[in-house]
Amino acid sequence: METATRLLLLGGSLLSFFQATVAAPIAEPKTSIGIGIDFTPDSNLPLLKLPYATYRAAEYDLLNDFYKFKNIRFAAPPTGALRWKKPAPPLQEAGIQTGDVGYQCMQATPAFLNVAYPVLTIEPQSEDCLFLDVYVPSAAISGKAKNLPVMFWIYGGGYALGAKDFFIYNGAPLMKSAQNKMIFVAPNYRMGAYGFLAGPTVEKGGVPNAGLWDQRAALQWVQDYIGLVGGDKTAVTAMGESAGGGSITHHIVGNGGTLDPLFKRAIIQSPAWLPQFDAGQLETQYASFEARAGCAGKGIDCLRSQPTNIIDKANRGVIASQSYGTFGFGPAVDNSFIRDLPNIEFAKGNYWKNLDSVMVGHTSNEGYLFTDPAKVTNEDVHTTITGTFSNATQGTINKILDMYPTPGLFKKYLTTYLRAADLIGQFIVTCNTRTIAQAFPGKTWNYQFSVIPGLHAEDVIFTFWHPGIKLGPLELDFSLDFLTSKNLATGWQSYLTSFVRSGNPNTYRETGGLPWTINWDKSRVGDTVSALNMDLLGFSMINDPDTDASRCGFWQSNVWTGRS
């Protein structure tokens, strides 16, 4: 594994070297092109001059004609005394930064994902991780293209793992889909206990939801500096999947909906979070982390003084101890930035209403990944429900059991697993898409991703697909090049980038592909929500069965929280 990793890194370095030294357009030496952009005689790669540092583009993509600036710091290292605080401004750096310095944030994997995790990442981790990447068309660098819209990618991973360049995340296919008429930005953010430690003690001595504040700092960086590379700060689309989509949802309800989220549009893919609102439970989780870090009863200052390896061990311990399908940490009600659960804030009208448009959707089998296949009895399901909804009354528990009845032949569910998966999928993800559609009537396009098997995060493969893409040892190719290079994935990408460019997924959607794209109608909310369905046969409009009003209405209420 170590040898393979070195070969992969070496191959990437050689490719970057070739792209940087051979393929970049030749510029006149000592020429200043555009505000904030310069060239020097010793390189064909441009410099981005910021008030605190100067970054040289890491590479030039000859095929797609864009530059990639890599590992730009958008905040100070959140280490030591800066742990569990809002991100501080980036420090001054002398000389030219090349993007060689950069890390994934510290992360941990719950037990149910241990097998898959080594396939997904080979990058080093550090607390010093608040970097972002920027993909900029060469026309914007030369000043020929201006006021380009921005796609701002927030990765998922259960708020516990992931990174801007994690897994298959690569902005190149999306830049190609947009015909180089947008800019792509992707930041890191703190995760696990580093980013989402919460509860009364953290509220007093630190800042809960630090990971959300990191994302906001990166969005502020876009507001401050994207104009230097030809971007339009008023045309930012936040796009995220799973924890990324859930993060976007939380930004929309920030400060009870009174805080500008710093984006104008949103693409929200499988918005997921495990609701964390009970102060007692949050404090218990905090105490467990504090004890594992050797600071039992000593508070945040002790945690800030501990070395990284001790904090890392404690973070991994808490996450590894979670029940199947859960990650431990995540966005939490902190009575300030996140004043209540998003579904309740939406119901009260406490959300940012000035978004131009929203795209939101889910996969067809969201709950499968998070459902324990070993829990095969009705008693197992009952135990899971009572444990998850520990504050609910017995009447509420009975209501949940009625909505998701026991399985059997000729019944709603054939097996206990399917019963539990449906419950989990609607509670954690799919009903959130209905909530968002209701919040932005006439502005929303809903979708369902149904390519078999329709697992959570499967649509990410299509979002970032390009020829030769690999998922671990498997190469995924959806092209029929002997007929057309346009396929299901490129059609899907064209909806996304059209939305970024115009606020409408249809304006620049791809034509002439196999399967072909169709006109995607805005959502209609009734007994269900109308949605674009994407499966192996192509695209069609459906009434999404996972957004039925009766069950989603229950999850959108606060009854199950035990507070009413």
C-alpha positions as CSV (number, residue, x, y, z in Angstrom):
1,M,0.0,0.0,0.0
2,E,2.8,2.4,0.9
3,T,4.6,1.7,-2.4
4,A,1.4,2.2,-4.4
5,T,0.8,5.4,-2.6
6,R,4.2,6.7,-3.6
7,L,3.8,5.7,-7.2
8,L,0.4,7.5,-7.3
9,L,1.9,10.6,-5.8
10,L,4.9,10.4,-8.2
11,G,2.6,10.0,-11.2
12,G,0.6,13.0,-10.1
13,S,3.7,15.1,-9.6
14,L,5.1,14.2,-13.0
15,L,1.8,15.1,-14.7
16,S,1.6,18.4,-12.8
17,F,5.2,19.2,-13.8
18,F,4.4,18.5,-17.5
19,Q,1.2,20.6,-17.4
20,A,3.0,23.4,-15.6
21,T,6.1,23.6,-17.7
22,V,5.0,22.5,-21.1
23,A,1.3,23.2,-21.6
24,A,0.7,26.6,-20.1
25,P,0.3,29.5,-22.5
26,I,3.4,31.7,-22.8
27,A,2.9,35.1,-21.3
28,E,4.9,38.3,-21.9
29,P,7.4,38.6,-19.0
30,K,6.7,41.1,-16.3
31,T,3.2,41.8,-17.5
32,S,0.4,42.5,-15.1
33,I,-2.8,41.0,-16.5
34,G,-5.9,41.8,-14.5
35,I,-6.2,42.9,-10.9
36,G,-4.3,40.6,-8.6
37,I,-2.8,38.5,-11.4
38,D,0.9,38.7,-12.4
39,F,3.4,36.7,-14.4
40,T,7.1,36.5,-13.8
41,P,9.8,35.7,-16.5
42,D,10.7,32.4,-14.8
43,S,7.3,30.7,-15.2
44,N,4.3,30.4,-17.5
45,L,2.1,29.9,-14.5
46,P,0.3,33.1,-13.1
47,L,0.6,34.5,-9.7
48,L,-2.4,35.4,-7.6
49,K,-1.4,38.3,-5.3
50,L,-3.5,38.5,-2.1
51,P,-3.0,41.0,0.7
52,Y,-1.4,38.3,2.9
53,A,0.4,36.0,0.5
54,T,1.2,35.4,-3.2
55,Y,0.3,32.0,-4.8
56,R,1.5,30.6,-8.0
57,A,-0.9,28.4,-9.9
58,A,-0.1,24.8,-9.3
59,E,-0.9,23.6,-12.8
60,Y,-2.4,24.4,-16.1
61,D,-4.9,22.0,-17.7
62,L,-4.1,22.0,-21.4
63,L,-7.1,20.0,-22.4
64,N,-9.6,22.2,-20.6
65,D,-7.7,25.5,-20.6
66,F,-7.9,26.4,-17.0
67,Y,-5.4,27.0,-14.1
68,K,-5.7,25.4,-10.7
69,F,-4.5,27.3,-7.7
70,K,-4.0,24.8,-4.9
71,N,-3.9,25.0,-1.1
72,I,-4.6,28.7,-0.7
73,R,-4.9,29.5,3.0
74,F,-8.2,31.1,3.9
75,A,-7.6,31.1,7.7
76,A,-4.9,30.7,10.3
77,P,-4.1,27.2,11.5
78,P,-6.8,26.4,14.0
79,T,-4.3,24.8,16.5
80,G,-3.6,25.3,20.2
81,A,-5.4,28.3,21.5
82,L,-7.4,28.6,18.3
83,R,-9.1,25.2,18.7
84,W,-12.9,25.5,19.1
85,K,-12.8,29.1,18.0
86,K,-14.0,30.9,14.9
87,P,-11.4,30.7,12.2
88,A,-8.9,33.6,12.4
89,P,-7.6,35.5,9.4
90,P,-4.7,33.9,7.5
91,L,-1.2,34.9,8.6
92,Q,1.2,36.9,6.4
93,E,3.4,34.7,4.3
94,A,6.6,35.9,2.5
95,G,7.7,34.7,-0.9
96,I,5.8,32.8,-3.5
97,Q,3.6,30.0,-2.3
98,T,3.3,27.1,-4.8
99,G,0.5,25.1,-3.2
100,D,2.8,22.3,-2.2
101,V,1.9,22.8,1.5
102,G,-1.5,21.5,2.3
103,Y,-3.3,18.8,4.3
104,Q,-6.6,17.2,4.9
105,C,-8.2,18.0,8.2
106,M,-8.0,15.5,11.0
107,Q,-10.6,12.8,10.6
108,A,-11.9,9.5,11.8
109,T,-14.0,6.7,10.4
110,P,-16.9,4.9,12.1
111,A,-16.6,1.2,12.3
112,F,-19.1,0.5,9.5
113,L,-17.0,2.4,7.0
114,N,-13.6,1.0,8.0
115,V,-13.3,-1.3,5.0
116,A,-14.0,1.4,2.4
117,Y,-12.0,4.3,3.9
118,P,-8.5,3.2,2.9
119,V,-9.6,3.2,-0.8
120,L,-10.9,6.8,-0.6
121,T,-7.9,8.8,0.6
122,I,-4.1,8.8,0.6
123,E,-3.5,12.4,1.7
124,P,-1.7,13.4,4.9
125,Q,-3.8,14.9,7.7
126,S,-3.1,17.9,10.0
127,E,-4.9,20.3,12.2
128,D,-3.3,22.9,10.0
129,C,-5.8,22.3,7.2
130,L,-7.8,25.4,6.3
131,F,-6.9,25.5,2.6
132,L,-9.0,25.9,-0.5
133,D,-8.5,25.2,-4.2
134,V,-9.6,27.5,-7.1
135,Y,-10.0,26.5,-10.7
136,V,-9.9,29.5,-13.0
137,P,-10.4,29.6,-16.8
138,S,-7.4,31.1,-18.7
139,A,-9.7,33.6,-20.3
140,A,-10.4,35.0,-16.8
141,I,-6.6,35.1,-16.0
142,S,-6.0,37.1,-19.2
143,G,-8.9,39.5,-18.5
144,K,-11.0,38.3,-21.5
145,A,-13.7,36.8,-19.3
146,K,-15.1,38.7,-16.3
147,N,-17.8,38.3,-13.7
148,L,-17.9,34.6,-13.9
149,P,-20.3,32.7,-11.6
150,V,-18.8,30.5,-8.9
151,M,-19.5,26.9,-7.9
152,F,-18.5,26.5,-4.3
153,W,-18.1,22.8,-3.4
154,I,-18.6,21.5,0.2
155,Y,-17.8,17.8,0.6
156,G,-19.6,15.3,2.6
157,G,-18.5,12.5,4.9
158,G,-20.7,12.5,8.0
159,Y,-19.0,15.6,9.4
160,A,-16.2,13.2,10.4
161,L,-14.1,12.5,7.3
162,G,-13.4,14.0,3.8
163,A,-11.5,16.8,2.1
164,K,-11.6,19.1,-0.8
165,D,-9.5,16.7,-2.9
166,F,-10.8,13.5,-1.2
167,F,-12.0,10.5,-3.1
168,I,-12.9,11.5,-6.7
169,Y,-13.5,15.2,-6.1
170,N,-12.0,17.0,-9.1
171,G,-13.4,20.2,-10.6
172,A,-12.1,19.6,-14.1
173,P,-15.2,17.7,-15.5
174,L,-17.5,20.4,-14.1
175,M,-15.3,23.2,-15.6
176,K,-15.5,21.3,-18.9
177,S,-19.3,21.0,-18.6
178,A,-19.6,24.7,-18.0
179,Q,-17.5,25.4,-21.1
180,N,-15.1,27.3,-18.8
181,K,-17.7,29.9,-18.0
182,M,-17.5,29.5,-14.3
183,I,-14.9,29.3,-11.4
184,F,-14.8,26.3,-9.1
185,V,-13.8,26.7,-5.5
186,A,-13.4,23.9,-2.9
187,P,-12.3,24.4,0.8
188,N,-11.5,22.1,3.7
189,Y,-13.2,22.5,7.0
190,R,-12.7,21.0,10.5
191,M,-14.6,17.8,11.2
192,G,-15.4,15.4,14.1
193,A,-14.6,16.9,17.5
194,Y,-12.4,19.5,16.0
195,G,-15.3,21.0,14.0
196,F,-18.4,19.9,15.8
197,L,-17.8,19.6,19.5
198,A,-20.8,21.1,21.2
199,G,-22.8,21.5,24.4
200,P,-23.0,23.9,27.3
201,T,-19.3,23.7,28.2
202,V,-18.2,24.5,24.6
203,E,-20.8,27.3,24.4
204,K,-19.2,28.9,27.4
205,G,-15.5,28.4,26.6
206,G,-15.4,28.1,22.8
207,V,-17.5,28.0,19.7
208,P,-19.7,25.1,18.7
209,N,-20.1,24.3,15.0
210,A,-16.6,25.5,14.2
211,G,-16.7,23.5,11.0
212,L,-19.6,25.6,9.8
213,W,-17.7,28.7,10.7
214,D,-14.8,27.4,8.6
215,Q,-17.1,27.0,5.6
216,R,-18.4,30.5,6.2
217,A,-14.8,31.8,6.3
218,A,-14.1,30.2,3.0
219,L,-17.3,31.8,1.5
220,Q,-16.1,35.1,2.9
221,W,-12.8,34.5,1.1
222,V,-14.7,34.2,-2.1
223,Q,-16.6,37.5,-1.4
224,D,-13.3,39.2,-0.7
225,Y,-11.0,37.9,-3.4
226,I,-12.8,36.0,-6.2
227,G,-13.0,39.2,-8.2
228,L,-9.2,39.2,-8.5
229,V,-9.5,36.2,-10.8
230,G,-12.6,37.3,-12.8
231,G,-15.3,35.9,-10.5
232,D,-18.6,37.4,-9.5
233,K,-19.1,37.4,-5.8
234,T,-22.8,38.1,-6.3
235,A,-23.2,34.8,-8.3
236,V,-22.0,32.1,-5.9
237,T,-23.7,28.7,-5.9
238,A,-23.0,26.6,-2.9
239,M,-23.0,22.9,-3.8
240,G,-22.7,20.0,-1.3
241,E,-23.6,16.4,-0.8
242,S,-24.5,14.6,2.4
243,A,-22.8,16.5,5.2
244,G,-22.0,19.2,2.6
245,G,-25.7,19.5,1.7
246,G,-26.6,19.4,5.4
247,S,-24.1,22.2,6.0
248,I,-25.7,24.4,3.3
249,T,-29.1,23.8,5.0
250,H,-27.7,24.9,8.3
251,H,-26.2,28.1,6.7
252,I,-29.6,28.9,5.4
253,V,-31.0,28.9,8.9
254,G,-28.0,30.7,10.4
255,N,-28.8,33.1,13.2
256,G,-32.5,32.2,12.7
257,G,-32.3,33.1,9.1
258,T,-31.0,36.7,9.6
259,L,-27.4,36.0,8.5
260,D,-26.6,36.2,4.8
261,P,-25.2,32.8,4.0
262,L,-22.9,34.4,1.4
263,F,-24.2,32.4,-1.6
264,K,-27.0,33.3,-4.0
265,R,-28.0,29.8,-5.1
266,A,-27.7,26.3,-3.7
267,I,-27.3,22.8,-5.0
268,I,-28.2,20.5,-2.1
269,Q,-27.5,16.8,-2.7
270,S,-28.8,14.4,0.0
271,P,-28.9,16.9,2.8
272,A,-28.0,14.8,5.8
273,W,-27.5,15.3,9.5
274,L,-28.4,13.5,12.7
275,P,-30.3,16.0,14.7
276,Q,-28.4,17.1,17.8
277,F,-30.3,19.4,20.1
278,D,-30.5,17.9,23.6
279,A,-28.1,19.9,25.9
280,G,-27.7,16.9,28.2
281,Q,-26.8,14.5,25.5
282,L,-24.3,17.0,23.9
283,E,-22.7,17.5,27.3
284,T,-22.4,13.8,27.8
285,Q,-20.7,13.5,24.4
286,Y,-18.4,16.4,25.4
287,A,-17.5,14.7,28.7
288,S,-16.6,11.5,26.9
289,F,-14.3,13.3,24.5
290,E,-12.8,15.3,27.4
291,A,-12.0,12.2,29.4
292,R,-10.5,10.4,26.4
293,A,-8.2,13.4,25.9
294,G,-7.0,13.2,29.5
295,C,-8.8,16.4,30.5
296,A,-11.7,15.0,32.6
297,G,-13.3,17.9,34.4
298,K,-10.6,20.3,33.3
299,G,-12.4,22.1,30.5
300,I,-11.6,23.6,27.1
301,D,-8.3,25.2,28.1
302,C,-7.0,21.7,29.0
303,L,-8.1,20.4,25.6
304,R,-6.4,23.3,23.8
305,S,-3.1,22.5,25.6
306,Q,-3.1,18.8,24.6
307,P,-0.9,17.6,21.6
308,T,-2.5,16.7,18.4
309,N,-2.0,12.9,18.8
310,I,-4.0,13.0,22.1
311,I,-6.8,14.9,20.6
312,D,-6.8,12.7,17.5
313,K,-7.0,9.6,19.6
314,A,-9.9,11.0,21.6
315,N,-11.7,12.0,18.4
316,R,-11.2,8.6,16.9
317,G,-12.4,6.9,20.1
318,V,-15.7,8.8,20.3
319,I,-16.5,8.2,16.6
320,A,-15.5,4.5,16.6
321,S,-17.8,4.0,19.6
322,Q,-20.9,5.2,17.7
323,S,-23.8,2.9,16.8
324,Y,-24.0,1.6,13.3
325,G,-24.7,4.2,10.6
326,T,-23.8,7.2,12.8
327,F,-20.8,9.4,13.1
328,G,-21.1,11.0,16.5
329,F,-20.4,14.6,15.8
330,G,-22.3,17.0,13.6
331,P,-24.1,20.4,13.5
332,A,-25.8,21.0,16.8
333,V,-28.2,23.5,18.3
334,D,-26.0,26.1,20.0
335,N,-28.6,28.7,20.8
336,S,-26.7,31.3,18.8
337,F,-25.6,30.5,15.2
338,I,-27.9,27.4,15.1
339,R,-30.8,28.3,17.2
340,D,-32.9,25.3,16.5
341,L,-33.1,22.3,14.2
342,P,-33.4,23.3,10.5
343,N,-36.8,21.6,10.0
344,I,-38.2,23.6,12.9
345,E,-36.6,26.8,11.8
346,F,-38.0,26.4,8.3
347,A,-41.5,25.7,9.7
348,K,-41.3,28.9,11.7
349,G,-40.1,30.9,8.7
350,N,-36.7,31.5,10.3
351,Y,-34.5,31.0,7.3
352,W,-32.7,33.1,4.6
353,K,-35.4,33.8,2.0
354,N,-33.3,35.7,-0.5
355,L,-31.9,32.8,-2.5
356,D,-32.5,33.1,-6.2
357,S,-33.0,29.4,-6.8
358,V,-32.4,26.0,-5.3
359,M,-31.7,22.5,-6.6
360,V,-32.2,19.7,-4.1
361,G,-32.5,15.9,-4.2
362,H,-31.6,12.5,-2.9
363,T,-30.8,9.0,-4.0
364,S,-33.5,6.3,-4.2
365,N,-32.2,4.2,-1.3
366,E,-30.7,6.7,1.1
367,G,-31.2,4.6,4.2
368,Y,-29.4,1.4,3.0
369,L,-25.9,2.6,3.8
370,F,-26.8,3.6,7.4
371,T,-28.9,0.5,8.3
372,D,-27.3,-2.4,10.2
373,P,-28.0,-5.6,8.2
374,A,-27.4,-7.6,11.4
375,K,-30.4,-6.1,13.1
376,V,-33.0,-8.4,11.6
377,T,-35.8,-8.6,14.2
378,N,-38.7,-6.3,15.0
379,E,-37.3,-6.0,18.5
380,D,-34.1,-4.7,17.0
381,V,-36.0,-2.0,15.2
382,H,-38.0,-1.1,18.3
383,T,-34.7,-0.8,20.3
384,T,-33.2,1.4,17.7
385,I,-36.3,3.7,17.6
386,T,-36.5,4.1,21.4
387,G,-32.7,4.7,21.6
388,T,-32.7,7.3,18.8
389,F,-35.8,9.1,20.0
390,S,-35.1,8.8,23.7
391,N,-37.0,12.0,24.5
392,A,-40.2,11.0,22.7
393,T,-43.3,9.9,24.5
394,Q,-44.6,6.4,24.2
395,G,-47.4,7.8,22.0
396,T,-44.9,9.2,19.6
397,I,-42.9,5.9,19.5
398,N,-46.2,4.1,18.6
399,K,-46.8,6.7,15.9
400,I,-43.4,6.0,14.3
401,L,-44.0,2.2,14.5
402,D,-47.4,2.7,12.8
403,M,-45.8,4.8,10.0
404,Y,-43.2,2.1,9.5
405,P,-45.1,-1.1,10.2
406,T,-43.8,-4.6,10.8
407,P,-42.8,-6.5,7.6
408,G,-44.3,-9.5,6.0
409,L,-45.6,-11.1,2.8
410,F,-48.0,-8.7,1.0
411,K,-47.2,-5.9,3.5
412,K,-45.6,-2.5,2.9
413,Y,-42.1,-4.0,3.8
414,L,-40.9,-7.5,2.9
415,T,-38.1,-7.5,5.4
416,T,-37.1,-5.7,8.6
417,Y,-34.0,-4.3,6.9
418,L,-36.1,-2.5,4.3
419,R,-38.4,-1.2,7.0
420,A,-35.5,0.2,9.0
421,A,-33.8,1.6,5.9
422,D,-36.9,3.5,4.9
423,L,-37.3,5.0,8.3
424,I,-33.7,6.1,8.5
425,G,-33.6,7.4,4.9
426,Q,-36.7,9.6,5.4
427,F,-35.7,10.8,8.8
428,I,-32.1,11.7,8.0
429,V,-32.3,12.8,4.3
430,T,-35.3,12.6,2.0
431,C,-37.9,14.5,4.0
432,N,-35.3,17.3,4.2
433,T,-35.7,17.7,0.5
434,R,-39.4,18.3,0.8
435,T,-38.8,20.9,3.6
436,I,-36.5,22.8,1.3
437,A,-38.9,22.6,-1.7
438,Q,-41.7,24.0,0.6
439,A,-39.4,26.8,1.8
440,F,-38.6,28.1,-1.7
441,P,-41.8,27.7,-3.8
442,G,-41.4,28.5,-7.4
443,K,-37.6,28.6,-7.0
444,T,-36.8,24.9,-6.6
445,W,-35.9,22.0,-8.8
446,N,-36.1,18.6,-7.0
447,Y,-34.5,15.4,-8.2
448,Q,-34.2,11.7,-7.3
449,F,-31.1,9.7,-8.3
450,S,-32.2,6.2,-9.1
451,V,-29.3,4.5,-10.8
452,I,-29.1,1.0,-9.3
453,P,-28.5,0.5,-6.4
454,G,-29.3,4.1,-5.6
455,L,-27.1,4.2,-2.5
456,H,-26.3,7.4,-0.5
457,A,-23.5,9.3,-2.2
458,E,-23.7,7.3,-5.4
459,D,-24.7,10.4,-7.3
460,V,-21.3,12.0,-6.4
461,I,-19.7,9.6,-8.8
462,F,-21.8,11.0,-11.7
463,T,-21.3,14.6,-10.4
464,F,-17.5,14.3,-10.8
465,W,-17.3,11.6,-13.5
466,H,-14.7,11.9,-16.3
467,P,-13.3,9.4,-18.7
468,G,-11.0,6.9,-16.8
469,I,-12.4,7.7,-13.4
470,K,-11.7,5.0,-10.8
471,L,-13.4,4.0,-7.6
472,G,-10.6,2.1,-5.9
473,P,-9.7,-0.8,-8.2
474,L,-12.7,-0.2,-10.5
475,E,-12.7,2.0,-13.5
476,L,-16.1,3.5,-14.2
477,D,-16.9,4.4,-17.8
478,F,-20.3,5.4,-18.9
479,S,-19.3,6.6,-22.4
480,L,-20.4,5.1,-25.7
481,D,-17.6,6.9,-27.6
482,F,-18.4,5.1,-30.9
483,L,-21.8,6.9,-30.8
484,T,-21.2,10.0,-28.7
485,S,-19.0,11.2,-25.8
486,K,-22.1,12.7,-24.2
487,N,-23.7,10.3,-21.6
488,L,-25.8,10.0,-18.5
489,A,-23.0,11.6,-16.3
490,T,-22.3,14.5,-18.7
491,G,-26.0,15.2,-19.0
492,W,-26.3,15.3,-15.2
493,Q,-23.2,17.6,-15.0
494,S,-24.8,19.9,-17.6
495,Y,-27.8,20.4,-15.4
496,L,-25.6,21.3,-12.5
497,T,-23.4,23.8,-14.3
498,S,-26.3,25.3,-16.2
499,F,-27.8,26.0,-12.8
500,V,-24.6,27.7,-11.6
501,R,-24.4,29.8,-14.8
502,S,-28.0,30.9,-15.0
503,G,-30.0,29.8,-12.0
504,N,-31.9,27.3,-14.2
505,P,-30.7,23.7,-14.9
506,N,-32.3,23.8,-18.4
507,T,-30.7,26.9,-19.9
508,Y,-27.4,25.3,-20.9
509,R,-28.2,21.7,-20.5
510,E,-26.5,19.2,-22.8
511,T,-28.2,18.1,-26.0
512,G,-27.4,15.2,-28.4
513,G,-26.3,12.8,-25.7
514,L,-27.3,9.2,-25.0
515,P,-29.5,9.1,-23.0
516,W,-30.7,12.6,-23.8
517,T,-31.6,15.3,-21.3
518,I,-35.2,16.6,-20.9
519,N,-36.7,19.8,-19.7
520,W,-36.6,19.8,-15.9
521,D,-39.8,21.3,-14.5
522,K,-39.8,23.3,-11.3
523,S,-41.0,21.4,-8.2
524,R,-44.7,21.1,-7.4
525,V,-45.4,20.3,-3.7
526,G,-48.5,18.3,-3.0
527,D,-49.0,14.9,-1.5
528,T,-45.5,14.3,-2.9
529,V,-43.0,16.5,-4.6
530,S,-42.5,16.4,-8.4
531,A,-38.9,15.7,-9.3
532,L,-36.5,14.8,-12.1
533,N,-35.7,11.1,-11.9
534,M,-32.3,9.9,-13.2
535,D,-31.8,6.2,-13.8
536,L,-29.9,4.0,-16.3
537,L,-32.5,4.7,-19.0
538,G,-32.1,8.4,-18.7
539,F,-34.2,11.3,-17.3
540,S,-37.9,11.6,-16.6
541,M,-40.3,13.5,-14.4
542,I,-41.9,11.7,-11.5
543,N,-43.8,12.3,-8.2
544,D,-41.2,11.4,-5.6
545,P,-42.6,8.7,-3.3
546,D,-40.0,9.5,-0.6
547,T,-41.5,12.9,0.0
548,D,-45.0,12.0,0.9
549,A,-46.7,14.6,3.0
550,S,-48.0,12.5,5.9
551,R,-44.7,11.0,7.0
552,C,-42.5,14.0,6.1
553,G,-45.0,16.2,7.9
554,F,-44.2,14.2,11.0
555,W,-40.5,14.5,10.6
556,Q,-40.8,18.2,9.9
557,S,-42.6,18.8,13.2
558,N,-40.9,18.8,16.6
559,V,-43.1,16.1,18.0
560,W,-40.4,13.4,17.9
561,T,-38.0,15.6,19.9
562,G,-40.2,15.3,23.0
563,R,-40.5,19.1,23.2
564,S,-44.2,19.2,22.4
